[in-house]
Amino acid sequence: MAWFGKSGAGGAAVDLAARQDERAALVAAIARRMRLDRPLGLPALSPRVAAALMATPRELFTPADQTPYAYQDQVLPLAAAQTLSQPSLVALMTELLDVHPGDRVLEVGVGSGYQTALLAHLGATVFGLEVIADLARAAERRLAALGIRNVTLRVGDGHGGWPDAAPFDAILAACAAPAVPPALVDQLRPGGRLLLPVGPAGGAQQLCLVEKGRDGRVRERPLLAVAFVPMVGG
């Protein structure tokens, strides 16, 4: 099991002004889409998540041959048969997780690090797990280039979570498990929430919100149909 330290040391400077108009157009499109979905009980795009999207250059988190498509609302391929989720879904998941400054957040399936950067921008202390070492190393370099310091990455299997960093105020998984992993529920602080896709690889999956009450009782609520890569290991 490999470890990476806190991001923020080294890395080339990033020009945040580059493609800013494209970012703004994408954020506006996401806001419109989320307003249309709001009658389904899903949240609208908040100013703070919109600001995080504007501050995060998605092209930095895409493979070189995919950067022309960075600001299209679509899934993009990553190495090792992994994917970068479409921005509207990333924004929705960020809203549903309801992260606040100072929260301890576990992210399972860091991938390129794009979701990680958004959570860090919202002020969370993020503990990121990625089972593919090359992806984790690349994500660490990208986060460092943005000067992000409130993230610690680790290479490992997400099913078991990160027990020595628990409890967490929120947990987000960007990979689908056949059922909600008990270890993740156990590592959730009372009053916290866990958001993850549940279902078989290539089959019907639901994005589920798992909430642990202050009394420790757990409620699981399916929200919408999704399609994610499987959570490896377990």
C-alpha positions in Angstrom: 0.0 0.0 0.0 1.5 3.3 -1.1 1.1 6.7 0.5 1.2 10.2 -0.7 1.6 13.3 1.5 -0.5 16.4 1.6 -0.8 18.1 -1.8 0.6 21.6 -2.5 4.4 21.1 -2.7 5.9 21.7 -6.1 4.1 21.5 -9.5 4.0 23.9 -12.4 1.9 27.1 -12.1 -1.6 26.8 -13.6 -3.1 29.7 -15.6 -6.6 29.8 -14.1 -7.7 32.5 -16.6 -7.2 30.1 -19.5 -10.5 28.8 -20.9 -12.4 30.8 -18.2 -15.2 31.6 -20.7 -15.7 27.9 -21.4 -15.8 27.2 -17.7 -18.4 29.9 -17.1 -20.6 28.6 -20.0 -20.4 25.1 -18.5 -21.3 26.3 -15.0 -24.3 28.2 -16.5 -25.4 25.1 -18.3 -25.1 23.0 -15.2 -27.1 25.5 -13.2 -29.9 25.3 -15.8 -29.9 21.6 -15.8 -30.0 21.4 -12.0 -32.9 23.8 -11.9 -34.9 21.5 -14.3 -34.1 18.5 -12.0 -35.1 20.3 -8.9 -38.8 19.2 -9.0 -37.4 15.7 -8.6 -36.2 16.7 -5.1 -32.6 17.3 -6.2 -30.8 20.5 -5.2 -30.1 23.5 -7.3 -26.5 24.7 -7.9 -25.4 26.8 -5.0 -23.1 29.8 -5.3 -20.3 28.1 -3.4 -20.3 25.0 -5.6 -20.5 27.2 -8.7 -17.4 29.1 -7.4 -15.6 25.8 -6.8 -16.3 24.8 -10.4 -15.1 28.1 -11.7 -11.9 27.8 -9.7 -11.1 24.3 -10.9 -9.7 24.0 -14.5 -11.2 20.7 -15.7 -8.7 20.5 -18.6 -6.0 20.0 -16.0 -7.7 16.8 -14.9 -8.3 15.3 -18.4 -5.8 13.2 -20.5 -4.0 15.3 -23.1 -6.1 13.9 -26.0 -9.3 14.8 -24.2 -8.6 18.4 -23.2 -10.6 19.8 -26.2 -13.7 18.2 -24.6 -13.0 19.3 -21.0 -15.9 21.8 -20.9 -18.5 19.6 -22.6 -20.9 18.0 -20.1 -19.9 14.4 -20.8 -18.0 11.5 -19.4 -14.3 11.4 -20.5 -12.0 8.3 -20.5 -9.1 8.0 -18.1 -6.3 5.5 -18.0 -6.8 1.9 -16.8 -10.5 1.8 -18.1 -11.5 4.5 -15.6 -13.7 7.5 -16.3 -14.1 11.2 -15.4 -17.8 11.8 -14.7 -19.7 14.5 -16.5 -19.5 17.8 -14.7 -23.2 18.1 -14.0 -23.2 14.8 -12.1 -20.0 15.9 -10.2 -21.7 19.1 -9.3 -24.9 17.3 -8.2 -22.9 14.9 -6.0 -21.0 17.8 -4.5 -24.3 19.5 -3.6 -25.8 16.3 -2.1 -22.7 15.7 0.0 -23.2 19.1 1.6 -19.6 19.7 2.7 -18.6 22.6 4.9 -15.3 24.1 5.8 -13.4 22.0 8.3 -15.3 18.8 7.5 -13.3 15.6 7.3 -14.2 13.9 4.0 -13.3 10.5 2.6 -13.3 10.2 -1.2 -13.3 6.6 -2.6 -12.1 6.5 -6.2 -10.1 9.7 -6.7 -9.5 9.1 -10.4 -8.0 12.2 -12.0 -8.6 14.3 -8.8 -11.3 16.6 -10.2 -13.9 15.9 -7.6 -11.1 16.0 -5.0 -10.2 19.5 -6.0 -13.8 20.7 -5.7 -14.2 19.2 -2.2 -10.9 20.9 -1.2 -12.0 24.2 -2.6 -15.1 24.0 -0.3 -12.8 23.9 2.7 -12.9 20.1 3.5 -9.9 18.1 4.7 -10.0 15.4 2.1 -8.7 11.8 2.5 -8.6 10.3 -1.0 -8.4 6.6 -1.8 -7.5 5.4 -5.3 -6.8 1.7 -6.1 -4.7 2.4 -9.2 -1.3 3.8 -8.3 -0.6 5.6 -11.5 -3.9 7.5 -11.3 -3.2 8.5 -7.7 0.2 9.8 -8.6 -1.1 11.8 -11.5 -3.9 13.3 -9.3 -1.4 14.2 -6.6 0.7 16.1 -9.2 -2.4 18.0 -10.5 -3.5 19.0 -7.0 0.0 20.2 -6.2 0.0 22.3 -9.4 -3.1 24.1 -8.0 -1.5 24.6 -4.6 -4.1 22.5 -2.9 -2.8 21.5 0.6 -5.8 20.1 2.4 -5.8 16.7 0.6 -4.0 13.5 1.6 -4.0 10.6 -1.0 -3.5 6.9 -0.4 -3.4 4.0 -2.8 -5.8 1.3 -1.5 -9.1 -0.5 -1.8 -12.1 1.6 -1.0 -14.3 -1.2 0.5 -12.5 -1.0 3.8 -12.4 2.8 3.9 -9.6 4.6 5.9 -10.2 3.5 9.5 -7.2 5.3 11.0 -8.5 8.6 9.6 -12.1 8.1 10.7 -14.7 9.2 11.7 -15.7 11.3 8.7 -18.3 13.9 8.4 -19.0 12.8 4.8 -17.9 10.0 2.4 -18.2 10.1 -1.3 -17.6 7.2 -3.7 -17.2 7.6 -7.4 -17.3 3.9 -8.1 -20.2 1.4 -7.7 -20.4 -1.2 -5.0 -22.9 -4.1 -5.2 -24.1 -3.1 -1.8 -23.3 -0.3 0.7 -19.9 -1.3 2.3 -20.4 -1.7 6.0 -17.0 -0.3 6.8 -17.9 3.0 5.2 -21.1 3.3 7.2 -19.1 2.4 10.4 -16.6 5.2 9.6 -19.3 7.8 9.2 -19.7 10.2 12.1 -23.3 10.4 13.6 -25.0 13.2 11.6 -22.9 12.5 8.6 -23.8 11.3 5.0 -22.4 8.8 2.6 -23.0 9.2 -1.2 -22.2 6.3 -3.5 -23.5 4.4 -6.6 -24.9 1.0 -5.7 -25.4 -1.8 -8.2 -23.5 -4.3 -10.4 -20.9 -3.3 -13.0 -22.7 -2.8 -16.3 -26.1 -3.3 -14.7 -28.7 -1.1 -13.1 -27.2 1.3 -10.5 -28.7 3.9 -8.2 -26.9 6.8 -6.7 -27.7 6.3 -3.0 -27.6 8.7 -0.1 -26.9 7.0 3.3 -27.5 9.2 6.3 -26.5 8.3 9.8 -28.6 10.0 12.4 -27.3 11.6 15.6 -28.7 8.5 17.4 -26.6 6.2 15.1 -29.6 5.0 13.0 -28.9 4.6 9.3 -31.3 5.6 6.5 -30.5 4.7 2.8 -32.3 6.6 0.1 -31.9 5.9 -3.7 -31.9 9.1 -5.7 -31.4 8.5 -9.4 -30.1 6.0 -12.0 -26.4 6.3 -12.8 -23.6 4.3 -14.4 -20.2 4.1 -12.7 -17.1 1.9 -13.0 -17.0 -0.8 -10.3 -15.3 -0.4 -6.9 -12.3 -2.7 -7.2 -11.3 -5.1 -4.5 -13.3 -6.0 -1.4 
